Amino acid sequence: MTFTAVIHREGNLFVAQCPEVGSVSQGDTMESALSNLKEATELYLEEFPRSTGNDHPIITTFESAHA
């Protein structure tokens, strides 16, 4: 299965999130954060398998008046 990874920096760490599953992890580099997210997501899915339906979240953008 293919999942989405959203990665952002928090201080000295990179935080990676998988919006389809809700799993989150972190690492010192983007690569380690992504690797840790993959492992966390796989462990989560072992415990809580996904349904076979099309239950992907909707990802969109919006504008804010504040920067």
C-alpha positions in Angstrom: 0.0 0.0 0.0 1.1 3.6 -0.6 0.6 6.2 2.1 1.2 9.9 2.4 3.9 11.4 4.6 3.7 15.0 5.8 7.1 16.1 7.2 7.9 19.3 9.0 10.7 20.5 11.2 10.2 21.1 14.9 13.4 22.5 16.5 16.2 20.1 15.7 13.9 17.2 14.7 11.8 16.3 11.7 8.3 15.2 12.5 6.5 12.8 10.0 2.8 12.2 9.9 0.7 9.7 7.9 -2.8 11.3 7.5 -4.4 8.1 6.2 -3.6 6.2 9.3 -2.9 8.9 11.9 0.6 7.6 12.8 3.3 10.1 13.7 7.1 9.7 14.3 10.2 11.8 14.3 13.9 11.6 13.5 17.1 13.7 13.3 16.9 13.7 9.5 14.0 13.6 7.0 15.1 10.2 6.0 15.1 8.8 9.6 11.8 10.5 10.3 10.3 8.8 7.2 11.8 5.4 8.1 10.5 5.7 11.6 7.1 6.7 10.3 7.0 3.6 8.0 7.9 1.4 11.0 5.3 3.0 13.2 2.6 2.8 10.5 3.3 -0.9 9.9 3.1 -1.7 13.6 -0.1 0.2 13.9 -1.6 -1.6 10.9 -0.7 -5.0 12.4 -2.8 -4.2 15.4 -5.5 -2.2 13.6 -5.9 -3.4 10.0 -7.5 -1.0 7.5 -10.8 -1.8 5.9 -10.7 -2.4 2.2 -12.9 0.6 1.5 -11.8 3.9 0.0 -11.4 5.8 3.3 -8.6 8.1 2.4 -8.8 11.6 3.9 -9.4 14.6 1.7 -6.3 16.8 1.5 -6.7 20.4 0.3 -5.4 23.9 0.9 -6.8 27.1 2.2 -5.7 30.7 2.6 -5.3 32.7 5.8 -5.2 36.5 6.1 -2.3 36.1 8.7 1.1 35.0 7.7 
